[in-house]
Amino acid sequence: MEATVADDGAEHFDLPLAVEDDTHYHQQAQPLGPGDRIVLYTDGVIEAPGQGHDQFGLDRLKAVLERFADEPLDVLKSKAIEAVHAYTSGPLVHDDVTLLALEVR
């Protein structure tokens, strides 16, 4: 496991997310302030297959998040997952589908 030293001098370790020995992961700090939001999601959200087997994709996810950006987080999350469900026209059984939204207060 490779250690990274952050700007504040703290040592961080890149956590393994895959089984490939030659895969490298990097960390980056992003300052957040009151009112800022961050949305985390698994690949199952953007890789959800549609009827033509095209994936839901990052552009569709961004469009939903931008459309409902001013809504409460529970509405934002629900609308995003509803959009994935509508796109796939069925149950989400292709992969894990997880979406987490946080707001700094």
ZAROGU-818795 format. One record per residue: residue number from 1; residue in three letters; y, z, x of N, C-alpha, C in turn. Coordinates in nm, 4 decimals, always signed. Atoms other than C-alpha are relative to their C-alpha. Layout:
% ZAROGU-818795
node n=NUM, res=ala, npy=Y, npz=Z, npx=X, capy=Y, capz=Z, capx=X, cpy=Y, cpz=Z, cpx=X
...
% end
This chain:
% ZAROGU-818795
node n=1, res=met, npy=-0.1167, npz=+0.0000, npx=+0.0850, capy=+0.0000, capz=+0.0000, capx=+0.0000, cpy=+0.1229, cpz=+0.0000, cpx=+0.0895
node n=2, res=glu, npy=-0.1184, npz=+0.0167, npx=-0.0827, capy=+0.3352, capz=-0.1016, capx=+0.1422, cpy=+0.1158, cpz=+0.0849, cpx=-0.0530
node n=3, res=ala, npy=-0.1138, npz=-0.0830, npx=+0.0396, capy=+0.6315, capz=+0.1380, capx=+0.1378, cpy=+0.1290, cpz=-0.0795, cpx=+0.0137
node n=4, res=thr, npy=-0.1325, npz=+0.0602, npx=-0.0020, capy=+0.9860, capz=+0.0262, capx=+0.0632, cpy=+0.1018, cpz=+0.1125, cpx=+0.0008
node n=5, res=val, npy=-0.1048, npz=-0.1005, npx=-0.0031, capy=+1.2973, capz=+0.2271, capx=+0.1478, cpy=+0.1186, cpz=-0.0525, cpx=-0.0804
node n=6, res=ala, npy=-0.1108, npz=+0.0388, npx=+0.0873, capy=+1.5668, capz=+0.2105, capx=-0.1228, cpy=+0.1333, cpz=+0.0302, cpx=+0.0666
node n=7, res=asp, npy=-0.1349, npz=-0.0226, npx=-0.0522, capy=+1.9428, capz=+0.2134, capx=-0.0651, cpy=+0.0332, cpz=+0.1479, cpx=+0.0126
node n=8, res=asp, npy=-0.0284, npz=-0.1431, npx=-0.0045, capy=+1.9450, capz=+0.5866, capx=-0.1362, cpy=-0.0863, cpz=+0.0732, cpx=+0.1021
node n=9, res=gly, npy=+0.0833, npz=-0.0591, npx=-0.1029, capy=+1.6949, capz=+0.6432, capx=+0.1457, cpy=-0.1364, cpz=+0.0465, cpx=-0.0479
node n=10, res=ala, npy=+0.1289, npz=-0.0422, npx=+0.0552, capy=+1.4075, capz=+0.7255, capx=-0.0887, cpy=-0.1058, cpz=-0.1053, cpx=+0.0308
node n=11, res=glu, npy=+0.1099, npz=+0.0906, npx=-0.0286, capy=+1.0715, capz=+0.5772, capx=-0.0030, cpy=-0.0775, cpz=-0.0257, cpx=-0.1290
node n=12, res=his, npy=+0.0735, npz=+0.0391, npx=+0.1201, capy=+0.8967, capz=+0.3837, capx=-0.2846, cpy=-0.1215, cpz=-0.0805, cpx=+0.0426
node n=13, res=phe, npy=+0.1215, npz=+0.0744, npx=-0.0299, capy=+0.5504, capz=+0.2369, capx=-0.2912, cpy=-0.0224, cpz=-0.1040, cpx=-0.1082
node n=14, res=asp, npy=+0.0324, npz=+0.1048, npx=+0.0946, capy=+0.4651, capz=-0.0942, capx=-0.4527, cpy=-0.1385, cpz=+0.0289, cpx=-0.0557
node n=15, res=leu, npy=+0.1272, npz=-0.0298, npx=+0.0637, capy=+0.1898, capz=-0.0256, capx=-0.7023, cpy=-0.0792, cpz=-0.1280, cpx=-0.0217
node n=16, res=pro, npy=+0.0804, npz=+0.1199, npx=+0.0214, capy=-0.0999, capz=-0.2702, capx=-0.7227, cpy=-0.0112, cpz=-0.0325, cpx=-0.1480
node n=17, res=leu, npy=+0.0110, npz=+0.0450, npx=+0.1381, capy=-0.0949, capz=-0.4731, capx=-1.0438, cpy=-0.1106, cpz=-0.1030, cpx=-0.0153
node n=18, res=ala, npy=+0.1059, npz=+0.1005, npx=+0.0038, capy=-0.3697, capz=-0.7189, capx=-0.9550, cpy=-0.1018, cpz=+0.0347, cpx=+0.1081
node n=19, res=val, npy=+0.1047, npz=-0.0292, npx=-0.0965, capy=-0.6848, capz=-0.7277, capx=-0.7485, cpy=+0.0061, cpz=-0.0905, cpx=+0.1217
node n=20, res=glu, npy=-0.0143, npz=+0.0909, npx=-0.1132, capy=-0.5684, capz=-0.9975, capx=-0.5083, cpy=+0.0539, cpz=+0.0762, cpx=+0.1207
node n=21, res=asp, npy=-0.0409, npz=-0.0712, npx=-0.1203, capy=-0.5469, capz=-0.8555, capx=-0.1568, cpy=+0.1304, cpz=-0.0522, cpx=+0.0593
node n=22, res=asp, npy=-0.1176, npz=+0.0592, npx=-0.0633, capy=-0.2697, capz=-1.0949, capx=-0.0509, cpy=+0.1217, cpz=-0.0059, cpx=-0.0920
node n=23, res=thr, npy=-0.1131, npz=-0.0019, npx=+0.0925, capy=-0.0393, capz=-1.0316, capx=-0.3506, cpy=+0.0983, cpz=+0.1080, cpx=+0.0431
node n=24, res=his, npy=-0.1041, npz=-0.0947, npx=-0.0394, capy=+0.2908, capz=-0.8653, capx=-0.2604, cpy=+0.0941, cpz=+0.0238, cpx=-0.1173
node n=25, res=tyr, npy=-0.0926, npz=-0.0369, npx=+0.1051, capy=+0.5161, capz=-0.6809, capx=-0.5033, cpy=+0.1208, cpz=+0.0661, cpx=+0.0648
node n=26, res=his, npy=-0.1228, npz=-0.0555, npx=-0.0542, capy=+0.8748, capz=-0.5805, capx=-0.4439, cpy=+0.0720, cpz=+0.0776, cpx=-0.1091
node n=27, res=gln, npy=-0.0780, npz=-0.0795, npx=+0.0926, capy=+1.0998, capz=-0.3265, capx=-0.6044, cpy=+0.1468, cpz=-0.0319, cpx=+0.0168
node n=28, res=gln, npy=-0.1434, npz=+0.0239, npx=-0.0028, capy=+1.4637, capz=-0.3632, capx=-0.6926, cpy=+0.0660, cpz=+0.1030, cpx=-0.0911
node n=29, res=ala, npy=-0.0749, npz=-0.0959, npx=+0.0814, capy=+1.7166, capz=-0.1131, capx=-0.8245, cpy=+0.1025, cpz=-0.0744, cpx=-0.0842
node n=30, res=gln, npy=-0.0998, npz=+0.0577, npx=+0.0890, capy=+1.9364, capz=-0.2010, capx=-1.1216, cpy=+0.0740, cpz=+0.1149, cpx=-0.0669
node n=31, res=pro, npy=-0.0759, npz=-0.1086, npx=+0.0637, capy=+2.2118, capz=+0.0450, capx=-1.2136, cpy=+0.0195, cpz=-0.0287, cpx=-0.1494
node n=32, res=leu, npy=-0.0201, npz=+0.0108, npx=+0.1436, capy=+2.2346, capz=+0.1080, capx=-1.5883, cpy=+0.0990, cpz=+0.1061, cpx=-0.0437
node n=33, res=gly, npy=-0.0978, npz=-0.0943, npx=+0.0518, capy=+2.5113, capz=+0.2753, capx=-1.7843, cpy=-0.0166, cpz=+0.0181, cpx=-0.1492
node n=34, res=pro, npy=+0.0093, npz=-0.0257, npx=+0.1441, capy=+2.5607, capz=+0.4109, capx=-2.1357, cpy=+0.0142, cpz=-0.1293, cpx=-0.0812
node n=35, res=gly, npy=-0.0009, npz=+0.1188, npx=+0.0856, capy=+2.4839, capz=+0.1476, capx=-2.3960, cpy=-0.0844, cpz=-0.1147, cpx=+0.0522
node n=36, res=asp, npy=+0.0853, npz=+0.1062, npx=-0.0548, capy=+2.2792, capz=-0.0697, capx=-2.1606, cpy=-0.1399, cpz=+0.0126, cpx=-0.0576
node n=37, res=arg, npy=+0.1367, npz=+0.0041, npx=+0.0517, capy=+1.9393, capz=-0.1763, capx=-2.2866, cpy=-0.0877, cpz=-0.0771, cpx=+0.0964
node n=38, res=ile, npy=+0.0978, npz=+0.0723, npx=-0.0802, capy=+1.6275, capz=-0.2880, capx=-2.1103, cpy=-0.1246, cpz=-0.0174, cpx=-0.0867
node n=39, res=val, npy=+0.1212, npz=+0.0297, npx=+0.0756, capy=+1.3238, capz=-0.4553, capx=-2.2657, cpy=-0.1091, cpz=-0.0359, cpx=+0.1003
node n=40, res=leu, npy=+0.1163, npz=+0.0251, npx=-0.0846, capy=+0.9866, capz=-0.4467, capx=-2.0909, cpy=-0.1107, cpz=-0.0543, cpx=-0.0889
node n=41, res=tyr, npy=+0.1056, npz=+0.0592, npx=+0.0818, capy=+0.6948, capz=-0.6548, capx=-2.2107, cpy=-0.1156, cpz=-0.0432, cpx=+0.0896
node n=42, res=thr, npy=+0.1163, npz=+0.0490, npx=-0.0727, capy=+0.3450, capz=-0.7543, capx=-2.1070, cpy=-0.0082, cpz=-0.1519, cpx=-0.0155
node n=43, res=asp, npy=+0.0120, npz=+0.1460, npx=+0.0038, capy=+0.2459, capz=-1.1128, capx=-2.0413, cpy=-0.0579, cpz=-0.0503, cpx=-0.1315
node n=44, res=gly, npy=+0.0549, npz=+0.0407, npx=+0.1281, capy=+0.0637, capz=-1.1179, capx=-2.3755, cpy=+0.1062, cpz=-0.0375, cpx=-0.1011
node n=45, res=val, npy=-0.1094, npz=+0.0359, npx=+0.0908, capy=+0.4015, capz=-1.1416, capx=-2.5508, cpy=+0.0401, cpz=-0.1454, cpx=+0.0228
node n=46, res=ile, npy=-0.0491, npz=+0.1360, npx=-0.0257, capy=+0.5221, capz=-1.4586, capx=-2.3794, cpy=-0.1122, cpz=-0.1028, cpx=+0.0106
node n=47, res=glu, npy=+0.1122, npz=+0.0928, npx=-0.0090, capy=+0.1731, capz=-1.6095, capx=-2.3409, cpy=-0.0749, cpz=-0.0144, cpx=-0.1325
node n=48, res=ala, npy=+0.0646, npz=+0.0105, npx=+0.1304, capy=+0.0874, capz=-1.5787, capx=-2.7116, cpy=-0.0075, cpz=-0.1479, cpx=-0.0402
node n=49, res=pro, npy=+0.0161, npz=+0.1421, npx=+0.0307, capy=-0.0574, capz=-1.9167, capx=-2.8166, cpy=+0.0404, cpz=-0.0346, cpx=-0.1428
node n=50, res=gly, npy=-0.0347, npz=+0.0508, npx=+0.1325, capy=+0.0868, capz=-2.1146, capx=-3.1061, cpy=-0.1070, cpz=-0.0947, cpx=-0.0505
node n=51, res=gln, npy=+0.0964, npz=+0.0925, npx=+0.0599, capy=-0.0922, capz=-2.3642, capx=-3.3290, cpy=-0.0344, cpz=-0.1151, cpx=+0.0936
node n=52, res=gly, npy=+0.0233, npz=+0.1091, npx=-0.0938, capy=-0.0511, capz=-2.6409, capx=-3.0706, cpy=-0.0408, cpz=+0.0495, cpx=+0.1376
node n=53, res=his, npy=+0.0403, npz=-0.0656, npx=-0.1242, capy=-0.1617, capz=-2.3981, capx=-2.7978, cpy=+0.1137, cpz=+0.0135, cpx=+0.1008
node n=54, res=asp, npy=-0.1145, npz=-0.0312, npx=-0.0847, capy=+0.1897, capz=-2.3888, capx=-2.6511, cpy=+0.0221, cpz=+0.1507, cpx=-0.0077
node n=55, res=gln, npy=-0.0234, npz=-0.1442, npx=-0.0031, capy=+0.2865, capz=-2.0362, capx=-2.5494, cpy=+0.1334, cpz=+0.0349, cpx=-0.0654
node n=56, res=phe, npy=-0.1235, npz=-0.0498, npx=+0.0603, capy=+0.5521, capz=-1.8281, capx=-2.7239, cpy=+0.1153, cpz=-0.0164, cpx=+0.0980
node n=57, res=gly, npy=-0.0947, npz=+0.0266, npx=-0.1079, capy=+0.7433, capz=-1.8305, capx=-2.3958, cpy=+0.1187, cpz=+0.0935, cpx=+0.0081
node n=58, res=leu, npy=-0.1146, npz=-0.0855, npx=-0.0286, capy=+1.0373, capz=-1.6527, capx=-2.2431, cpy=+0.1235, cpz=-0.0428, cpx=-0.0786
node n=59, res=asp, npy=-0.1185, npz=+0.0463, npx=+0.0734, capy=+1.2993, capz=-1.8711, capx=-2.4131, cpy=+0.0000, cpz=+0.0494, cpx=-0.1446
node n=60, res=arg, npy=+0.0083, npz=-0.0501, npx=+0.1374, capy=+1.1755, capz=-1.7753, capx=-2.7608, cpy=+0.0241, cpz=+0.1507, cpx=-0.0047
node n=61, res=leu, npy=-0.0212, npz=-0.1444, npx=-0.0039, capy=+1.1634, capz=-1.4081, capx=-2.6650, cpy=+0.1477, cpz=+0.0310, cpx=+0.0205
node n=62, res=lys, npy=-0.1434, npz=-0.0222, npx=-0.0243, capy=+1.5182, capz=-1.4222, capx=-2.5263, cpy=+0.0817, cpz=-0.0282, cpx=-0.1255
node n=63, res=ala, npy=-0.0749, npz=+0.0370, npx=+0.1211, capy=+1.6415, capz=-1.5946, capx=-2.8433, cpy=-0.0093, cpz=+0.1099, cpx=-0.1060
node n=64, res=val, npy=+0.0173, npz=-0.1084, npx=+0.0975, capy=+1.4968, capz=-1.3208, capx=-3.0663, cpy=+0.0773, cpz=+0.1232, cpx=+0.0445
node n=65, res=leu, npy=-0.0697, npz=-0.1191, npx=-0.0501, capy=+1.6334, capz=-1.0435, capx=-2.8442, cpy=+0.1511, cpz=-0.0162, cpx=-0.0091
node n=66, res=glu, npy=-0.1443, npz=+0.0242, npx=+0.0108, capy=+1.9794, capz=-1.2027, capx=-2.8372, cpy=+0.0454, cpz=+0.0039, cpx=-0.1456
node n=67, res=arg, npy=-0.0367, npz=+0.0031, npx=+0.1423, capy=+1.9795, capz=-1.2581, capx=-3.2149, cpy=+0.0124, cpz=+0.1406, cpx=-0.0576
node n=68, res=phe, npy=+0.0016, npz=-0.1354, npx=+0.0549, capy=+1.9038, capz=-0.8912, capx=-3.2828, cpy=+0.0501, cpz=+0.1048, cpx=+0.1001
node n=69, res=ala, npy=-0.0466, npz=-0.0880, npx=-0.1077, capy=+2.0771, capz=-0.7407, capx=-2.9774, cpy=+0.0824, cpz=+0.1191, cpx=-0.0491
node n=70, res=asp, npy=-0.0849, npz=-0.1082, npx=+0.0498, capy=+2.3154, capz=-0.5290, capx=-3.1864, cpy=-0.0704, cpz=+0.0904, cpx=-0.0998
node n=71, res=glu, npy=+0.0777, npz=-0.0814, npx=+0.0951, capy=+2.0438, capz=-0.3859, capx=-3.4108, cpy=-0.0563, cpz=+0.1238, cpx=+0.0703
node n=72, res=pro, npy=+0.0677, npz=-0.1159, npx=-0.0602, capy=+1.8820, capz=-0.0461, capx=-3.3584, cpy=-0.1279, cpz=-0.0449, cpx=+0.0710
node n=73, res=leu, npy=+0.1156, npz=+0.0399, npx=-0.0805, capy=+1.5956, capz=-0.0540, capx=-3.1081, cpy=-0.1260, cpz=-0.0228, cpx=-0.0818
node n=74, res=asp, npy=+0.1210, npz=+0.0202, npx=+0.0791, capy=+1.3259, capz=-0.0147, capx=-3.3727, cpy=+0.0022, cpz=-0.1343, cpx=-0.0720
node n=75, res=val, npy=-0.0134, npz=+0.1304, npx=+0.0650, capy=+1.4582, capz=-0.3231, capx=-3.5538, cpy=-0.0182, cpz=-0.1108, cpx=+0.1035
node n=76, res=leu, npy=+0.0117, npz=+0.0982, npx=-0.1076, capy=+1.4901, capz=-0.5181, capx=-3.2274, cpy=-0.1463, cpz=-0.0219, cpx=+0.0370
node n=77, res=lys, npy=+0.1418, npz=+0.0100, npx=-0.0363, capy=+1.1294, capz=-0.4412, capx=-3.1326, cpy=-0.0809, cpz=-0.0635, cpx=-0.1126
node n=78, res=ser, npy=+0.0744, npz=+0.0547, npx=+0.1141, capy=+0.9969, capz=-0.5154, capx=-3.4815, cpy=+0.0235, cpz=-0.1490, cpx=-0.0150
node n=79, res=lys, npy=-0.0323, npz=+0.1427, npx=+0.0141, capy=+1.1763, capz=-0.8499, capx=-3.4982, cpy=-0.0651, cpz=-0.0823, cpx=+0.1101
node n=80, res=ala, npy=+0.0628, npz=+0.0732, npx=-0.1104, capy=+1.0422, capz=-0.9521, capx=-3.1578, cpy=-0.1498, cpz=-0.0159, cpx=-0.0252
node n=81, res=ile, npy=+0.1441, npz=+0.0068, npx=+0.0254, capy=+0.6819, capz=-0.8676, capx=-3.2473, cpy=-0.0278, cpz=-0.0856, cpx=-0.1237
node n=82, res=glu, npy=+0.0149, npz=+0.0859, npx=+0.1184, capy=+0.7235, capz=-1.0297, capx=-3.5919, cpy=+0.0097, cpz=-0.1476, cpx=+0.0392
node n=83, res=ala, npy=-0.0160, npz=+0.1387, npx=-0.0445, capy=+0.8391, capz=-1.3481, capx=-3.4175, cpy=-0.1253, cpz=-0.0490, cpx=+0.0719
node n=84, res=val, npy=+0.1244, npz=+0.0371, npx=-0.0687, capy=+0.5289, capz=-1.3481, capx=-3.1968, cpy=-0.1104, cpz=-0.0219, cpx=-0.1024
node n=85, res=his, npy=+0.1001, npz=+0.0150, npx=+0.1062, capy=+0.3063, capz=-1.2941, capx=-3.5025, cpy=+0.0209, cpz=-0.1307, cpx=-0.0756
node n=86, res=ala, npy=-0.0290, npz=+0.1232, npx=+0.0748, capy=+0.4793, capz=-1.5772, capx=-3.6900, cpy=-0.0350, cpz=-0.1232, cpx=+0.0826
node n=87, res=tyr, npy=+0.0281, npz=+0.1144, npx=-0.0876, capy=+0.4425, capz=-1.8084, capx=-3.3917, cpy=-0.1493, cpz=-0.0259, cpx=+0.0123
node n=88, res=thr, npy=+0.1444, npz=+0.0161, npx=-0.0170, capy=+0.0699, capz=-1.7451, capx=-3.3540, cpy=-0.0711, cpz=-0.0252, cpx=-0.1327
node n=89, res=ser, npy=+0.0595, npz=+0.0153, npx=+0.1344, capy=+0.0041, capz=-1.7540, capx=-3.7313, cpy=-0.1328, cpz=+0.0731, cpx=-0.0125
node n=90, res=gly, npy=+0.1234, npz=-0.0761, npx=+0.0094, capy=-0.2623, capz=-1.4918, capx=-3.6891, cpy=+0.0069, cpz=+0.1270, cpx=+0.0799
node n=91, res=pro, npy=+0.0032, npz=-0.1256, npx=-0.0758, capy=-0.3717, capz=-1.1717, capx=-3.5231, cpy=+0.0186, cpz=-0.0247, cpx=+0.1497
node n=92, res=leu, npy=-0.0265, npz=+0.0111, npx=-0.1435, capy=-0.2701, capz=-1.1104, capx=-3.1644, cpy=-0.1213, cpz=+0.0525, cpx=+0.0765
node n=93, res=val, npy=+0.1240, npz=-0.0404, npx=-0.0651, capy=-0.6145, capz=-1.1024, capx=-3.0047, cpy=-0.0197, cpz=-0.0692, cpx=+0.1350
node n=94, res=his, npy=+0.0118, npz=+0.0777, npx=-0.1237, capy=-0.5501, capz=-1.3269, capx=-2.7031, cpy=+0.0145, cpz=+0.0858, cpx=+0.1252
node n=95, res=asp, npy=-0.0340, npz=-0.0807, npx=-0.1173, capy=-0.4276, capz=-1.0486, capx=-2.4714, cpy=+0.0678, cpz=+0.1263, cpx=-0.0516
node n=96, res=asp, npy=-0.0785, npz=-0.1165, npx=+0.0410, capy=-0.2517, capz=-0.7135, capx=-2.4731, cpy=+0.1413, cpz=-0.0462, cpx=-0.0333
node n=97, res=val, npy=-0.1370, npz=+0.0327, npx=+0.0410, capy=+0.0843, capz=-0.7348, capx=-2.6507, cpy=+0.0752, cpz=+0.1315, cpx=-0.0100
node n=98, res=thr, npy=-0.0766, npz=-0.1239, npx=-0.0047, capy=+0.3225, capz=-0.4565, capx=-2.5585, cpy=+0.1452, cpz=-0.0329, cpx=+0.0279
node n=99, res=leu, npy=-0.1432, npz=+0.0188, npx=-0.0189, capy=+0.7000, capz=-0.4451, capx=-2.5873, cpy=+0.0642, cpz=+0.1376, cpx=-0.0095
node n=100, res=leu, npy=-0.0662, npz=-0.1296, npx=-0.0068, capy=+0.9078, capz=-0.1436, capx=-2.4898, cpy=+0.1489, cpz=-0.0244, cpx=+0.0178
node n=101, res=ala, npy=-0.1457, npz=+0.0152, npx=-0.0086, capy=+1.2831, capz=-0.1220, capx=-2.5491, cpy=+0.0625, cpz=+0.1368, cpx=+0.0216
node n=102, res=leu, npy=-0.0674, npz=-0.1238, npx=-0.0352, capy=+1.5038, capz=+0.1467, capx=-2.3957, cpy=+0.1511, cpz=-0.0197, cpx=-0.0036
node n=103, res=glu, npy=-0.1451, npz=+0.0031, npx=-0.0018, capy=+1.8723, capz=+0.2273, capx=-2.4344, cpy=+0.0518, cpz=+0.1229, cpx=+0.0737
node n=104, res=val, npy=-0.0608, npz=-0.1099, npx=-0.0752, capy=+2.0769, capz=+0.4391, capx=-2.1946, cpy=+0.1077, cpz=+0.0633, cpx=-0.0879
node n=105, res=arg, npy=-0.1013, npz=-0.0716, npx=+0.0819, capy=+2.2817, capz=+0.7061, capx=-2.3725, cpy=+0.0840, cpz=+0.0878, cpx=+0.0876
% end
